[in-house]
Amino acid sequence: LEVNSSVENLIGKFSHLDIELFLIIRGLLSSEVLLVAFKKRHRVNYGVNPSLSFNRLMAVPFRAKDVVADRTEFGHPDVAL
């Protein structure tokens, strides 16, 4: 496919569902949502900032490491889709 091709050029080559998926992926790439999501590493880039210069008290909805509290509605806002 050419970089400058429009959606009208794709209609004969791909199904309607495939074109919708292409457009969704294009939107996620152009808004850099996927870039941010793929940069996060499980259990590394999430949680409280460990640096000493970041001195704020905050409520953490966990009982222990990787054990979520019972009444928690917690999610990471950067990757919520």
N, C-alpha and C positions, 0 to 999 in steps of 0.2 A: 504494500500500500504506500501511496505517496503521502508525504507530510501534509500537503495542502489539499488533500481530497476532502470532499464534503460528505455528509450523510447520504445525500441523494445518490452518490456513486456507489455506496455500499449496499443499497437496497437489493440489487440484482445478484450480488455475490454472497450475501449472508442472510440468515433468517432474521425475522423481527426480534426474536429473543436475543440472538447474538449481538445485534446492533444495540439493543438496550443495555446489555452487559458491557459492551465497549464504551458506551457513553457514561455509564456509572463509574467504570474504572478511570476513564479520562477525567471525570470530575474529582475523584479522590486523589488522583495524581496532581491535577492542577491546583487544588487547594492544599496540597502537601499533607493531607490527613494520613495517607499511607506512609509517607516519609517519617513522620513523627511516631507512628505506631511501630514501624519496623526498627527504629532506633532504640526503643525501650527494651530492656533485657529483664527477664523474669527474675524477681526477687533481688534486683540490683538497682534499677532506676526508679523504684517506687518507694513510697513511705516518707518518713520524717528525714529532713536534711541533717546529716550527721556532723557537719562542720561546726566548730566551736563558735565561729562568728555569727552563726544563725541561732540566736538565742530567743526563741519564742515558745511559750507554753501552748500546747494544742491537745485537744482530745483525740485519742487514737482509738478507733472502734475494734480493738483486738483484745482478747484475753491473754494470749501469749503469742509467740512468734508463729505466724501462719494459722492462727486459730481465731476466727472471726467471732465477735460477740453475737449473742443470740438475736438481739433485736436490731442488728445493723443493716442499714441500707447504704452501702459504701461502694463507690466505684471510682475509677480514675477518670477525671473529666477530659483528659487529653485524648483518650482512645474511645470514649463513649460514642457510639455511632447511632 
